[in-house]
Amino acid sequence: MKKKLIRVLTWALKKLAQLTIAKYRPGVIGITGSVGKTSTKLAIAEVLRSERNMRASSANFNNEIGLPLTILGPWTRISGILFWPKVICVSIWRLIFPSDYPEILILEYGVDRPGDMKYLLSIVRPNISVATAIGEIPVHVEFFSGPEEVAREKGRLAECLPSEGFAVLNADDTEVMEIKERTRAHIMTFGFSRDARVKISDF
């Protein structure tokens, strides 16, 4: 019974999030990687906060529940027996009656298993993708055939970008830099590498 309820809730959140994106059409910055997602999200949010009406995901809201929840409202934690009915009612209200909605969403795309990224991208695709670091032995590798498969799964975040989009890649991570061959988007690189477009110095 509990698993069935979770499936129904996940479906409802996905549909409401898709409708919300279609109605308000915010710009979306998506962040993925095995480490550094949250720090990167916080840094981007700090830069944009004074310039734009934006919303960044809270805590570890980076999965099939947390990502749509961030799209639907500024929820910071899941608590209380009436939480989910409240989320659904408020979300439907905002679909019917126009309300102030962020210009930009900053979302974390977490990947634990094969297919996770594809599911999250079916909810919303970013305009800008940021890949922090994957490394030789990334986290959650136990559910994949190897580190290469993890990198491919996370790389889907850049692969889905439109040609006018931007893929922001860590120039110091070999696995991340391989993503640039699989996207049509403009490439922006950062890191300590001499080849990085934005180079870190005096660290």
N, C-alpha and C positions, 0 to 999 in steps of 0.2 A: 504493500500500500504506500509506504513511504517513498520507494523508488518511483512509483507511478506519479505521485504528487510532485516529486522533483522534476520528472520529465515534463509534466504539464507546466510547471512554473518556468522551466528553462525555455520551453516553446513560447510561452506568453511574453517573457522578457525579450526574447529575440524579435518577435513580431512587433512589439511596442517600440523597441529601439529602432528597428528598420523604418517604421512609420514616422518616428520622431526625426530621424536623419532626413527622410524625404521631405518632411514639412519645413524644417528650419535650415537645412543645407549648410551646416557649419564646416569650416576648414578642419581637417583632422591631421594631427601629428601622431604617428604610431611609433612606438619604441619597442625593440626586441633585443635579445641578447641573453647570455647565460649569467652575466654579472653586470651591475651598474645601471639597470633599467630605472630603478626608483630614484637614484641620485641624478640621473640624466633628466628624468621627468621633472624633478624639483627645480633643477637649474633652468630648464626651458620655461617652466611656469614663472619663476622669479623674473626672468627677462621680459616675458610678455605681459605680466600682471599690470604694469603701469601703462601699457599701451593699448591693450585689447580686453574686451570682455571674454574671459576664458575660463575653462574648467579643466582641472587635472584629476585623474583618478586618485582615490584615496587608498591608503594602505596597500594591500596586495589585490586590489580589484582588477585582476588581469586575466580572468578565465571566463567560461561561458555564463557565469552568473555576474561576476564583478564588472566585466566590460559593458554589457548592456545597462547595468545599474548606473554606471557613471554617465552614460548617454541620457538616461531618463531623469536624472536629477543630482543635486549636490549631496547625495547620501554619503555619510562618512563611516557608518558601521551598521551591521545587521543585528537588530535586537528587538525583542518584544513579540508577542503573539500577533499583534495587529500590523506588524511592519510590512509584510507582503501585500495585504489588502490595501494598505495606505499607498504603497508604491504604485500599484496597478490603477487605483482610483485617480491619483494625482497625474499619472501619465496619460490616462484617457482624457482627463480634463484639459491638459495642455495640448492635446491633439485637436480637441474641439474648439477651445478658446485660445487665440494667440496670446503668448506670454513672452516675457524677456528670456531669450535663450542665448547661450554663449556663441560668440563668433567663431571661437576655436576650441576644440577638444584635444586634450593631450592624453593619449591612452597607452597603457602598457598591454602588449600582446604576449601573454605567457604561453609557453609550449611545454607540456609534460609528456605527451604521447603523439604518435603519428596521427595526422588529421586535425589536430587542435588548431593550427594556424588557419587551415582551410575553413573551419567552422567559424572562427572569429572574423575572418575576412568576409564571410557571407552575411555578417551583421553590418559591418562598415569597413570600407577600404580607405586608407589614408591618402592624403595629398603629398605628405612628406613622411618618409620612413627613416628611422634612425636605428642603426645596428651598432650596439656598444662593443661587445666582445663575446666571442664564442669559445676560443681556446682549443687546445688539443683534446682535453677530456672534459667536455661541458657537463653541467648538471643534468639530471634526468636521462642520462645516456642509457640507463638500464632498460628503458622501454623502446629503444631504437636498436638497429643492427650495428650502429657504430657512430662515432662523432660526425662522420660525413653526412649521415642521414639527418642528424640534429641540425647541422648547418643548412642543409637543403630545406628542411621544414621552416626554419626561422627566415631563410632567404626569400620565402614566398611573400613576405611583407614588402619587399622591394620589387619583386617580380610583378606584383599586381598594379604597380604605379602607372599612371598615364604618362604619356611622353612629356607633358608639361610639368610633371611632378619632380620631386627631388629625393634622391637617396643619399643620406648622410652616413658615411661609412668610416669605421675605425681603421686608419691606414696601418696601424701596428699589428693588426690581427689578420693573418693569412686567410683564414676561413671566411672572415667578413669580406675581405677584398675580392674574393672570388665571386661574390654576389654581383659585382658590377658587370659581369659578363651576361647576367640573366635579367637585366632590366632595361627598359626603354627610357627611363627617367634620366634627368640631369644628375651627375655625380658630384658630390661634395665630400671631401675627405678631411679628417682631422687626426692629430696624433703627434708623436715625437719624430716620426719618419721624415726624412728630407723630402720625400715625395708628397707629403700631406699638403693639401691646399691651405688648411688652417693649421699652422705648426705650433706645438707647445714648446715654449722656451723658458729658461730661468725658473724651472720648476723646483 
